[in-house]
Amino acid sequence: MSDLQLAGGQQWGLWGLLLGMLCTWCLGAPSPSPSPAASTGSKLRFRLAGFPRKHYEGRVEIQRAGEWGTICDDDFTLQAAHVLCRELGFTEATGWAHSAKYGAGTGRIWLDNLNCRGTEQSITECASRGWGNSDCTHDEDAGVICKDQRLPGFSDSNIIEPRLRLKGGARSGEGRVEVLKGSEWGTVCDHKWDLLSASVLCRELGFGSAREALSGARMGQGMGPIHLSEVRCSGREASLWSCPYKNITAEDCSHAQDAAVRCNLPYTGVETMIRLSGGRSRYEGRVEVQVGGPGSPRWGLICGDDWGTLEAMVACRQLGLGYASHGLQETWYWDSGNVTDVVLSGVRCTGSELSLGECAHHGTPIACKRTGTRFAAGVICSETASDLILHSALVQETAYIEDRPLHMLYCAAEENCLARSARAANWPYGHRRLLRFSSQIHNLGRADFRPKAGRHSWVWHECHGHYHSMDIFTHYDILTPNGTKVAEGHKASFCLEDTECQEDVSKRYECANFGEQGITVGCWDLYRHDIDCQWIDITDVKPGNYILQVVINPNYEVAESDFTNNAMKCNCKYDGHRIWVHNCHIGDAFGEEANRRFERYPGQANNQIV
């Protein structure tokens, strides 16, 4: 039928068109037709998505004309799965899945009634209803299970290749090796990890060769899967993915064996433009920077107004002293020199810059509310830091709605855990609608996470009978798809403790009996869904599609090695009675949270320090 249709379209002209219309009228439905990629004007791309899954299985997604979409499971067979697995770089399929086993996709449903023999070189050679012609919903998205064996030499550009990144390093060009496989980041086992493989990685990331290939989770333990083991490069490969490696199981390796690297970087001399003075050790002091250029260089101070953790992170990185432990707006250091002039004010950094010269700051004249060396910016640096990350899957698994009576919410109202409209409610009658969920916060860093304030300054809350060690530990928000906040909650850190730890780690922090609070490296703190204020008040939220966002340590009160993994986002669908929370993942903050730290002063310029 497909050959006849093509021939008719090319040779019979109007008669072929009329014959096609007659056949459609007689049969009542269109016959499957080939899906030529040539007609799309662009090359198709393929990926596996969804959860829970391994790297060789998942929901099949196709990118056509710049838009990702799925395949309907109607008439789907193992033969079609064979073709798709080869498109994805695997040798063959071992099975397939129907009814959105890996979760419902989004966007277009590109193919329906897909009919393959199994020997086709491309999915475009299989018959179907045609591109974008489907009567399915995403509850019928098809998935495949491929054999975990790659096609020899497969490097087709239609596949979204996994990416690489370094995490947990104090300096540029160093960190724990993480790779993106499928749609999930994971680590690399240190079995047979050496300088040759590390050098291939460093060059792929844009650095020089490797200075050190580190083993034993020297840059902290990762979270999630361990994707690769026994990576063995010759040193000449263009990509780490061109090197032989072994796919492993959890029994072969643990995160205590995560590989890391230190790459060689070109000399830039940025460390000569900054120094510390007056501190008790080389890791702390008042920050002094060199300005004026080669002709007339001079040293000066930085105004302490609005100086914070992110600016201190950049200063410590530029100094080569690791992470920032504290960013000081007021310093009591000894005046060891004659540097008293403030030469920079309004310094604002995102935290990722390599030097303060890349941060925004005021132009001239200098605008500093408080003058004198006492109010100059200072830092305390450290070779290690904590790193918090939320277990996103648990949020998705535990989310539910509760209509809680007002007479049970007096303590929550006292701690500002309800929406503003609750103040006008007819207490104690009525109820508030709450979106509740559990949150499990892990410390993946190399130092314990401790509250900024010591026990002597914690605030006692009589109603709940506990101390608050941080004003705000977590923000919970409901956002529209464009980032507008429609509901919010917050979780004060009334009890930071080690709920559970990894097998080889002992608990150190416990809240009972006015104990010390914190989260040990390798441990996690669990806030159960049934704890007061572990919710968002959605009483005033209208039905619709939303984003649930959770941001840990939102005000950067406590220094961490990495703030980019502190936000988690989920897709939500609320119909006024029920809520569906799905696709929870770690990602950059959205909406107001993204702008919270980096609001520049009027007229502030992104001037470079010279």
C-alpha positions as CSV (number, residue, x, y, z in Angstrom):
1,M,0.0,0.0,0.0
2,S,2.8,2.4,0.8
3,D,4.6,1.9,-2.5
4,L,1.3,2.4,-4.4
5,Q,0.7,5.7,-2.5
6,L,4.1,7.0,-3.2
7,A,3.9,6.0,-6.8
8,G,0.5,7.7,-7.1
9,G,1.8,10.9,-5.6
10,Q,4.6,11.0,-8.1
11,Q,3.1,9.7,-11.4
12,W,-0.7,9.7,-11.4
13,G,-1.3,13.3,-10.5
14,L,-5.0,14.1,-9.9
15,W,-6.1,10.5,-10.6
16,G,-3.8,9.3,-7.8
17,L,-5.3,11.9,-5.5
18,L,-8.9,10.9,-6.3
19,L,-8.0,7.2,-5.9
20,G,-6.5,7.9,-2.5
21,M,-9.7,9.8,-1.4
22,L,-11.9,6.9,-2.7
23,C,-9.8,4.3,-0.7
24,T,-10.1,6.4,2.4
25,W,-13.9,6.6,2.0
26,C,-14.2,2.9,1.4
27,L,-11.9,1.8,4.3
28,G,-13.0,4.4,6.8
29,A,-9.5,5.0,8.2
30,P,-6.1,5.9,6.8
31,S,-3.6,3.0,6.2
32,P,-0.2,3.2,7.8
33,S,2.3,5.1,5.7
34,P,6.0,5.5,5.9
35,S,7.4,8.3,8.1
36,P,10.0,9.9,5.9
37,A,12.6,11.9,7.8
38,A,13.3,13.9,4.7
39,S,10.0,15.6,4.9
40,T,10.8,17.0,8.3
41,G,13.6,19.1,7.0
42,S,15.8,18.2,10.0
43,K,17.5,15.1,11.5
44,L,15.6,13.2,14.1
45,R,17.1,12.8,17.6
46,F,16.2,10.1,20.1
47,R,16.5,9.7,23.9
48,L,15.2,7.6,26.8
49,A,13.3,9.3,29.6
50,G,11.1,8.6,32.6
51,F,11.4,6.9,35.9
52,P,12.1,4.6,37.6
53,R,14.5,3.1,35.0
54,K,18.0,2.1,34.2
55,H,20.1,3.8,31.5
56,Y,19.1,1.2,28.8
57,E,15.4,1.5,29.3
58,G,12.7,4.1,29.4
59,R,10.0,6.1,27.6
60,V,11.1,6.7,23.9
61,E,11.2,10.3,23.0
62,I,11.9,11.7,19.5
63,Q,12.9,15.3,18.6
64,R,11.4,16.4,15.3
65,A,11.6,20.0,14.0
66,G,13.0,21.1,17.3
67,E,10.1,19.6,19.4
68,W,10.3,16.5,21.6
69,G,7.5,14.0,21.6
70,T,6.6,10.4,22.3
71,I,5.3,7.2,20.6
72,C,1.8,5.7,21.2
73,D,1.7,2.1,22.2
74,D,-1.0,1.1,19.7
75,D,0.2,-1.8,17.6
76,F,3.7,-1.4,19.1
77,T,5.7,-4.6,18.9
78,L,9.1,-6.0,19.8
79,Q,10.2,-5.5,16.2
80,A,9.6,-1.7,16.6
81,A,11.6,-1.8,19.9
82,H,14.5,-3.5,18.0
83,V,14.6,-0.6,15.5
84,L,14.4,2.1,18.2
85,C,17.1,0.5,20.4
86,R,19.5,0.5,17.4
87,E,18.6,4.2,16.8
88,L,19.7,4.7,20.5
89,G,23.0,2.9,20.0
90,F,22.1,-0.5,21.5
91,T,22.4,-3.8,19.7
92,E,18.8,-5.0,20.2
93,A,15.7,-4.8,22.4
94,T,14.8,-7.4,25.1
95,G,11.3,-6.0,25.7
96,W,9.0,-3.1,25.5
97,A,6.5,-1.4,27.8
98,H,3.0,0.0,27.3
99,S,0.6,2.3,29.1
100,A,3.3,4.9,30.1
101,K,5.1,2.5,32.4
102,Y,7.9,5.1,32.7
103,G,5.6,8.0,33.3
104,A,3.5,10.1,30.9
105,G,5.5,12.3,28.6
106,T,4.7,15.8,27.4
107,G,4.4,17.6,24.1
108,R,3.4,15.9,20.8
109,I,2.7,12.2,20.3
110,W,4.7,11.9,17.1
111,L,4.0,8.4,16.0
112,D,0.9,6.0,16.3
113,N,0.2,2.6,14.9
114,L,3.9,2.1,14.4
115,N,4.5,-1.0,12.3
116,C,8.1,-2.3,11.8
117,R,9.5,-5.6,10.5
118,G,12.5,-5.3,12.9
119,T,15.1,-5.1,10.1
120,E,14.8,-1.5,9.2
121,Q,17.8,0.8,9.5
122,S,15.8,3.7,10.7
123,I,12.4,4.3,12.3
124,T,11.5,6.4,9.3
125,E,11.3,3.2,7.2
126,C,8.5,1.8,9.4
127,A,4.8,2.4,8.5
128,S,2.6,4.6,10.8
129,R,-0.3,6.9,10.7
130,G,2.1,9.7,9.9
131,W,4.0,12.3,11.9
132,G,1.9,13.9,14.6
133,N,-1.3,12.0,13.5
134,S,-2.5,10.2,16.7
135,D,-5.7,9.6,18.7
136,C,-3.7,8.6,21.8
137,T,-3.0,10.3,25.1
138,H,0.3,10.3,27.0
139,D,-1.1,7.6,29.2
140,E,-0.4,5.3,26.2
141,D,3.3,6.3,25.8
142,A,5.5,3.4,24.7
143,G,8.8,2.5,26.3
144,V,11.6,0.1,25.4
145,I,14.0,-2.1,27.3
146,C,17.3,-2.5,25.3
147,K,20.0,-5.0,25.8
148,D,22.8,-3.3,27.7
149,Q,25.3,-3.7,24.9
150,R,26.4,-0.9,22.6
151,L,26.8,-1.1,18.9
152,P,30.5,-1.2,18.1
153,G,31.7,2.3,17.1
154,F,28.3,3.8,17.4
155,S,28.6,7.7,17.5
156,D,25.5,8.8,15.6
157,S,24.9,12.5,16.1
158,N,21.1,12.0,16.5
159,I,21.6,10.8,20.1
160,I,21.8,13.3,22.9
161,E,25.2,12.4,24.2
162,P,25.8,12.3,28.0
163,R,27.5,15.3,29.5
164,L,30.2,15.6,32.1
165,R,30.7,17.9,35.1
166,L,32.8,18.4,38.1
167,K,31.2,18.8,41.5
168,G,32.4,19.4,45.0
169,G,35.8,21.0,44.1
170,A,37.0,24.1,45.9
171,R,38.8,25.5,42.8
172,S,38.1,25.6,39.1
173,G,39.1,22.5,37.2
174,E,38.7,20.1,40.2
175,G,35.9,18.0,41.6
176,R,34.1,14.7,41.7
177,V,33.5,13.3,38.2
178,E,29.8,13.1,37.3
179,V,28.3,12.0,34.0
180,L,24.8,12.3,32.5
181,K,23.5,9.1,31.2
182,G,19.9,9.0,29.9
183,S,18.4,11.8,32.0
184,E,20.1,11.0,35.3
185,W,23.4,12.3,36.7
186,G,25.7,9.7,38.3
187,T,29.3,9.2,39.3
188,V,32.3,7.2,38.1
189,C,33.8,4.4,40.2
190,D,37.5,4.8,40.9
191,H,38.4,1.2,39.8
192,K,41.4,1.6,37.4
193,W,40.9,5.4,37.3
194,D,44.3,6.9,36.3
195,L,45.9,10.0,34.8
196,L,45.3,8.9,31.2
197,S,41.5,8.7,31.7
198,A,41.5,11.8,33.9
199,S,43.4,13.8,31.2
200,V,40.8,12.9,28.5
201,L,38.1,14.1,30.9
202,C,40.0,17.4,31.6
203,R,40.5,18.2,27.9
204,E,36.9,17.4,27.1
205,L,35.9,20.0,29.8
206,G,38.2,22.6,28.2
207,F,41.1,22.3,30.7
208,G,44.6,21.1,30.2
209,S,45.8,17.6,31.1
210,A,45.1,16.1,34.5
211,R,47.3,17.0,37.4
212,E,45.8,14.3,39.7
213,A,43.5,11.4,39.4
214,L,41.8,11.1,42.8
215,S,40.1,8.0,44.2
216,G,38.3,7.2,47.4
217,A,35.7,10.1,47.2
218,R,38.4,12.7,47.9
219,M,35.9,15.4,46.6
220,G,33.0,14.0,48.5
221,Q,30.5,11.3,47.9
222,G,27.9,11.6,45.2
223,M,24.3,10.6,45.2
224,G,22.2,8.4,42.8
225,P,23.6,5.8,40.4
226,I,27.3,5.0,39.6
227,H,27.3,4.9,35.9
228,L,30.8,3.9,34.9
229,S,33.6,1.7,36.2
230,E,37.0,0.6,35.0
231,V,37.3,3.5,32.5
232,R,40.5,2.8,30.6
233,C,41.6,5.5,28.2
234,S,44.8,5.5,26.1
235,G,45.0,9.3,26.6
236,R,44.4,10.1,22.9
237,E,40.5,10.0,22.9
238,A,38.5,13.1,22.3
239,S,35.9,12.1,24.8
240,L,35.6,10.0,27.9
241,W,32.7,8.2,26.2
242,S,35.1,6.9,23.5
243,C,37.1,5.0,26.2
244,P,36.3,1.4,27.1
245,Y,34.3,1.2,30.4
246,K,32.3,-1.3,32.4
247,N,28.6,-0.9,33.3
248,I,28.3,-1.9,37.0
249,T,25.8,-2.8,39.6
250,A,25.5,-1.5,43.2
251,E,27.5,-4.5,44.4
252,D,30.6,-3.6,42.4
253,C,31.2,-0.2,43.8
254,S,29.9,2.4,46.3
255,H,30.0,6.1,46.5
256,A,32.9,5.9,48.9
257,Q,34.9,5.0,45.7
258,D,33.8,8.0,43.6
259,A,36.5,9.2,41.2
260,A,37.6,12.8,41.2
261,V,40.2,14.9,39.3
262,R,42.4,18.0,39.4
263,C,43.1,19.5,36.0
264,N,45.9,21.7,35.0
265,L,44.8,25.3,34.3
266,P,46.6,28.1,32.5
267,Y,48.2,30.7,34.7
268,T,46.0,33.9,34.9
269,G,47.6,35.7,37.8
270,V,44.2,36.6,39.4
271,E,45.5,35.5,42.8
272,T,48.0,38.4,42.7
273,M,45.2,40.9,42.6
274,I,43.8,40.1,46.0
275,R,45.1,39.5,49.6
276,L,44.0,39.2,53.2
277,S,45.3,41.3,56.1
278,G,45.0,41.2,59.9
279,G,43.8,37.7,60.2
280,R,44.9,35.1,62.8
281,S,45.9,32.7,59.9
282,R,46.3,32.9,56.2
283,Y,42.7,31.6,55.8
284,E,41.1,34.7,57.2
285,G,41.3,38.5,57.2
286,R,40.1,41.7,55.7
287,V,39.9,41.6,51.9
288,E,42.2,43.9,50.0
289,V,42.2,44.2,46.2
290,Q,44.5,45.9,43.8
291,V,43.0,48.5,41.4
292,G,44.4,51.1,39.1
293,G,46.0,49.1,36.4
294,P,49.7,48.5,35.6
295,G,50.6,52.2,35.5
296,S,49.4,53.1,39.0
297,P,48.4,50.1,41.0
298,R,47.2,50.6,44.6
299,W,45.6,48.4,47.2
300,G,42.2,49.2,48.8
301,L,39.3,47.8,50.8
302,I,35.9,46.5,49.8
303,C,32.8,48.1,51.4
304,G,31.1,45.5,53.7
305,D,27.6,46.6,52.8
306,D,25.7,43.6,51.4
307,W,28.8,41.5,51.4
308,G,27.8,37.9,51.9
309,T,28.5,34.2,51.4
310,L,28.5,34.2,47.6
311,E,31.0,37.1,47.4
312,A,33.2,35.4,50.0
313,M,33.1,32.2,47.9
314,V,34.6,34.0,45.0
315,A,37.2,35.7,47.1
316,C,38.4,32.5,48.6
317,R,38.5,30.8,45.2
318,Q,40.5,33.7,43.8
319,L,42.9,33.4,46.8
320,G,43.3,29.7,46.2
321,L,42.1,29.0,49.7
322,G,39.2,26.7,49.0
323,Y,35.7,27.5,50.2
324,A,34.2,30.3,52.1
325,S,33.2,29.6,55.7
326,H,32.0,33.1,56.5
327,G,31.5,36.4,54.6
328,L,32.0,39.2,57.1
329,Q,30.4,42.6,56.8
330,E,32.2,43.9,59.9
331,T,35.7,43.0,60.9
332,W,37.7,43.4,64.1
333,Y,41.1,42.4,62.6
334,W,44.3,44.1,63.5
335,D,45.2,47.0,61.2
336,S,48.5,45.5,60.0
337,G,49.1,48.0,57.2
338,N,48.2,51.5,56.0
339,V,45.4,50.4,53.6
340,T,42.3,52.4,54.7
341,D,40.6,53.6,51.4
342,V,37.5,51.8,50.2
343,V,38.0,51.3,46.5
344,L,35.0,49.0,45.7
345,S,31.4,49.0,46.8
346,G,28.2,47.1,45.9
347,V,30.0,43.9,45.0
348,R,27.5,41.3,43.9
349,C,28.5,37.8,42.8
350,T,26.6,34.8,41.6
351,G,29.1,32.5,43.3
352,S,30.5,30.9,40.2
353,E,33.0,33.6,39.2
354,L,36.7,32.8,39.2
355,S,37.6,36.2,40.6
356,L,36.0,39.3,42.1
357,G,36.8,41.1,38.8
358,E,34.0,39.2,37.2
359,C,31.4,40.3,39.7
360,A,29.2,43.3,39.3
361,H,29.9,46.3,41.5
362,H,29.3,50.1,41.7
363,G,31.1,52.4,39.4
364,T,32.3,55.8,40.6
365,P,31.7,57.3,43.0
366,I,31.9,54.7,45.7
367,A,28.7,54.3,47.6
368,C,29.3,52.9,51.1
369,K,26.9,53.5,54.0
370,R,29.4,52.7,56.7
371,T,33.0,53.9,56.5
372,G,36.2,52.9,58.3
373,T,38.3,49.7,58.3
374,R,35.9,48.1,60.8
375,F,33.2,47.9,58.2
376,A,35.3,46.6,55.4
377,A,34.5,43.2,53.9
378,G,36.3,40.1,55.3
379,V,36.4,36.4,54.8
380,I,37.1,33.2,56.6
381,C,38.1,30.5,54.2
382,S,38.2,26.7,54.6
383,E,39.5,23.7,52.6
384,T,36.2,21.8,53.2
385,A,32.5,22.7,53.1
386,S,29.1,21.1,53.4
387,D,26.8,20.4,50.5
388,L,23.1,19.9,51.0
389,I,20.8,18.2,48.4
390,L,17.1,17.2,48.7
391,H,16.0,13.7,47.9
392,S,13.5,14.7,45.2
393,A,11.9,11.2,44.7
394,L,10.7,11.2,48.3
395,V,8.8,14.5,47.8
396,Q,7.0,13.0,44.8
397,E,6.2,9.8,46.7
398,T,4.8,11.4,49.8
399,A,2.8,14.4,48.5
400,Y,-0.8,14.6,49.4
401,I,-3.6,17.1,50.4
402,E,-5.0,17.5,53.9
403,D,-7.9,19.6,55.0
404,R,-6.8,20.5,58.5
405,P,-9.2,22.0,61.0
406,L,-8.3,25.5,62.2
407,H,-8.5,24.5,65.9
408,M,-5.4,22.3,65.2
409,L,-3.4,25.1,63.6
410,Y,-2.9,27.7,66.4
411,C,0.8,26.9,66.8
412,A,1.3,26.9,63.0
413,A,-0.3,30.3,62.8
414,E,1.9,31.6,65.5
415,E,5.0,30.5,63.5
416,N,3.6,32.1,60.3
417,C,3.2,28.7,58.5
418,L,-0.2,29.6,56.9
419,A,-1.2,31.9,54.1
420,R,-2.1,35.5,55.0
421,S,-5.8,34.9,54.4
422,A,-5.8,32.6,57.4
423,R,-5.8,35.7,59.6
424,A,-9.3,36.6,58.5
425,A,-10.6,33.1,59.0
426,N,-13.4,32.3,61.5
427,W,-11.2,30.7,64.1
428,P,-11.5,28.0,65.4
429,Y,-14.1,27.0,62.8
430,G,-13.3,25.9,59.3
431,H,-10.1,24.4,57.9
432,R,-7.1,25.1,55.7
433,R,-6.1,23.0,52.7
434,L,-2.5,21.9,53.0
435,L,-0.1,20.3,50.5
436,R,2.0,18.0,52.7
437,F,5.1,16.0,51.8
438,S,8.3,14.7,53.4
439,S,11.7,16.1,52.8
440,Q,15.0,14.3,53.2
441,I,18.1,16.5,53.1
442,H,21.5,14.8,52.6
443,N,24.9,16.3,53.3
444,L,27.2,15.3,50.4
445,G,30.0,17.7,51.2
446,R,33.2,17.3,53.1
447,A,32.2,19.2,56.2
448,D,29.3,19.1,58.6
449,F,26.4,21.5,58.0
450,R,26.0,23.6,61.2
451,P,23.6,26.4,61.9
452,K,25.1,29.8,61.6
453,A,24.1,30.8,65.2
454,G,25.4,29.0,68.3
455,R,23.1,27.6,70.9
456,H,23.3,30.7,73.1
457,S,21.3,32.7,70.4
458,W,18.7,30.1,69.5
459,V,15.1,31.2,69.9
460,W,12.7,29.2,72.1
461,H,9.1,28.7,70.7
462,E,6.8,27.9,73.6
463,C,3.8,26.7,71.5
464,H,5.7,23.9,69.8
465,G,8.2,23.5,72.6
466,H,11.5,23.7,70.6
467,Y,14.4,26.0,69.6
468,H,14.8,27.6,66.2
469,S,18.5,27.6,65.2
470,M,17.9,29.4,61.8
471,D,15.3,31.9,60.8
472,I,14.6,30.2,57.5
473,F,16.0,26.8,56.6
474,T,13.8,25.9,53.6
475,H,11.4,27.8,51.2
476,Y,8.4,25.9,49.8
477,D,6.6,27.6,46.9
478,I,3.9,26.9,44.4
479,L,4.6,28.8,41.2
480,T,2.8,29.2,37.9
481,P,4.7,27.9,34.8
482,N,6.0,31.5,34.2
483,G,7.4,31.7,37.8
484,T,4.8,33.7,39.5
485,K,4.4,32.7,43.2
486,V,0.8,31.8,44.2
487,A,1.5,30.1,47.5
488,E,4.4,29.7,49.9
489,G,5.6,28.1,53.0
490,H,8.8,27.9,55.0
491,K,10.5,25.6,57.4
492,A,12.4,27.1,60.3
493,S,15.3,24.9,61.3
494,F,13.9,23.9,64.7
495,C,15.8,20.6,64.7
496,L,18.7,19.8,62.5
497,E,19.9,16.3,63.3
498,D,21.2,13.1,61.9
499,T,18.1,11.0,61.3
500,E,20.0,8.3,59.4
501,C,23.5,7.8,58.1
502,Q,25.4,5.7,55.7
503,E,26.7,2.4,57.0
504,D,30.2,3.6,57.8
505,V,29.1,6.9,59.3
506,S,28.1,7.6,62.9
507,K,25.4,10.1,64.0
508,R,26.8,13.2,65.7
509,Y,23.9,15.5,66.1
510,E,20.7,15.0,68.1
511,C,18.2,17.7,69.2
512,A,17.0,16.0,72.4
513,N,18.0,17.6,75.7
514,F,19.1,20.9,74.0
515,G,21.7,19.0,72.0
516,E,23.9,20.3,69.2
517,Q,22.2,20.6,65.8
518,G,23.7,19.9,62.4
519,I,23.9,17.3,59.6
520,T,27.0,15.1,59.5
521,V,28.7,14.3,56.2
522,G,27.1,11.1,54.9
523,C,23.9,11.6,56.9
524,W,20.5,13.0,56.3
525,D,17.8,14.9,58.1
526,L,14.2,13.7,57.6
527,Y,11.3,16.1,58.0
528,R,8.2,13.8,57.9
529,H,5.0,14.9,56.2
530,D,3.1,14.9,59.5
531,I,5.3,17.5,61.2
532,D,3.8,21.0,61.7
533,C,4.7,23.5,59.0
534,Q,5.9,20.7,56.7
535,W,3.4,21.9,54.1
536,I,2.3,24.7,51.8
537,D,-1.1,26.3,52.5
538,I,-2.9,26.0,49.1
539,T,-6.4,27.1,50.4
540,D,-6.4,30.1,48.0
541,V,-4.9,28.3,45.0
542,K,-7.1,27.8,42.0
543,P,-7.1,24.6,39.9
544,G,-4.4,24.5,37.2
545,N,-0.9,23.4,36.4
546,Y,1.8,24.6,38.7
547,I,5.4,24.0,39.8
548,L,6.3,22.9,43.3
549,Q,9.7,24.4,44.3
550,V,11.7,23.6,47.4
551,V,14.9,25.6,48.1
552,I,17.3,24.6,50.9
553,N,19.3,27.3,52.7
554,P,17.7,30.0,50.5
555,N,19.3,33.0,52.2
556,Y,22.8,31.4,52.0
557,E,23.1,31.7,55.8
558,V,25.5,28.8,55.9
559,A,28.3,28.3,53.4
560,E,28.2,25.3,51.1
561,S,30.5,24.1,48.4
562,D,27.7,24.1,45.8
563,F,24.5,26.1,45.9
564,T,23.4,25.1,42.4
565,N,21.9,21.8,43.7
566,N,19.9,23.4,46.5
567,A,16.6,23.8,44.5
568,M,14.2,21.1,43.6
569,K,11.2,21.5,41.2
570,C,8.2,19.3,40.5
571,N,5.3,19.5,38.0
572,C,1.9,19.7,39.7
573,K,-1.6,19.4,38.5
574,Y,-4.4,20.5,40.8
575,D,-8.0,20.0,40.0
576,G,-9.4,21.6,43.2
577,H,-9.8,18.3,45.0
578,R,-6.7,16.2,44.2
579,I,-3.1,17.0,43.3
580,W,-0.7,15.1,41.1
581,V,3.0,15.7,41.8
582,H,5.5,14.3,39.2
583,N,8.8,14.8,37.5
584,C,10.6,16.0,40.7
585,H,14.2,16.9,39.9
586,I,17.1,19.0,41.2
587,G,17.6,22.2,39.2
588,D,18.2,25.9,39.4
589,A,15.8,28.0,41.4
590,F,12.9,29.6,39.5
591,G,10.9,32.8,39.8
592,E,11.6,35.1,42.8
593,E,14.2,32.7,44.2
594,A,16.3,33.1,41.2
595,N,16.4,36.9,41.6
596,R,16.6,36.9,45.4
597,R,20.3,37.3,45.7
598,F,21.2,39.2,42.6
599,E,19.3,42.5,42.6
600,R,21.7,45.2,41.5
601,Y,21.5,48.7,42.7
602,P,20.2,51.3,40.2
603,G,23.0,52.4,38.0
604,Q,25.2,49.5,39.1
605,A,27.7,48.5,36.4
606,N,29.3,45.2,35.7
607,N,32.7,46.9,35.8
608,Q,35.9,44.9,36.0
609,I,38.4,45.4,38.8
610,V,41.6,46.6,37.2
